[in-house]
């Protein structure tokens, strides 16, 4: 249960960060994709 909650929190955080990066970069997808890849790398390297 706690693990599912953690996964949900991470997913929501990643989505929020990607959305913020997209908004701040004024509609270009490069920055959000870099952020997304970096966060995925961090999540998988932590396991």
Long-range contacts (C-beta under 8 A, 24 or more apart in sequence): 10-43, 14-39, 14-40
